[in-house]
């Protein structure tokens, strides 16, 4: 399975598929990409981490992914 989205695929995604829709960053169209967003969470700007953490948790729930990162859980208020 190729976890990397092409630029064309990324452009076709609605804003709602992104962890940071205003920046169209951290695409999460499936479970694999939720895990990728979790792995790259540390690169998110500090002021946007709460928003991204909540988005990761919401998409993880939708796809049945268990988020184990205590950092993400903390930012999400879990």
C-alpha positions as CSV (number, residue, x, y, z in Angstrom):
1,X,0.0,0.0,0.0
2,X,1.3,3.4,-1.0
3,X,0.8,5.8,1.9
4,X,2.1,8.8,0.0
5,X,-0.5,11.0,-1.7
6,X,0.4,12.5,-5.0
7,X,0.0,16.2,-5.4
8,X,-3.0,15.6,-7.6
9,X,-4.6,13.4,-5.0
10,X,-3.9,15.9,-2.3
11,X,-5.4,18.7,-4.3
12,X,-8.6,16.7,-4.8
13,X,-9.2,16.2,-1.1
14,X,-11.7,18.4,0.6
15,X,-10.4,20.7,3.4
16,X,-12.2,18.5,5.9
17,X,-9.8,15.7,5.3
18,X,-6.9,17.7,6.7
19,X,-5.7,18.0,10.2
20,X,-5.0,21.7,9.6
21,X,-7.6,22.6,6.9
22,X,-6.7,26.3,6.8
23,X,-3.2,25.2,5.7
24,X,-4.2,22.0,4.0
25,X,-1.6,20.1,6.0
26,X,-1.7,16.6,7.6
27,X,-4.1,14.9,5.1
28,X,-6.0,12.0,6.8
29,X,-8.2,10.4,4.1
30,X,-7.7,6.9,5.7
31,X,-6.3,5.0,8.7
32,X,-2.8,4.9,7.3
33,X,-2.7,8.7,7.0
34,X,-4.0,9.1,10.5
35,X,-1.0,7.2,11.7
36,X,1.3,9.3,9.5
37,X,-0.2,12.5,11.0
38,X,0.4,11.1,14.5
39,X,4.0,10.3,13.6
40,X,4.6,13.8,12.2
41,X,2.7,15.6,15.0
42,X,5.9,16.9,16.5
43,X,6.6,19.1,13.5
44,X,3.3,21.0,13.9
45,X,3.7,24.6,15.0
46,X,3.1,24.8,18.8
47,X,0.1,27.1,18.5
48,X,-1.7,24.7,16.1
49,X,-1.0,21.4,18.1
50,X,-4.3,21.5,20.0
51,X,-6.3,21.8,16.8
52,X,-4.3,19.0,15.1
53,X,-4.5,16.7,18.1
54,X,-8.3,17.1,18.1
55,X,-8.5,16.4,14.4
56,X,-6.3,13.3,14.7
57,X,-8.5,12.0,17.5
58,X,-11.6,12.6,15.5
59,X,-10.3,10.9,12.4
60,X,-8.8,8.1,14.4
61,X,-12.2,7.4,16.0
62,X,-13.8,7.4,12.5
63,X,-11.2,4.9,11.2
64,X,-10.9,2.7,14.3
65,X,-7.3,3.8,14.9
66,X,-6.1,3.7,18.5
67,X,-4.0,6.8,19.3
68,X,-1.3,5.9,21.9
69,X,0.7,9.1,22.0
70,X,0.4,10.7,25.4
71,X,1.4,14.0,23.8
72,X,-1.4,14.0,21.3
73,X,-3.9,12.8,24.0
74,X,-2.8,15.6,26.3
75,X,-3.2,18.3,23.6
76,X,-6.6,16.9,22.6
77,X,-7.7,17.0,26.2
78,X,-8.3,13.3,26.4
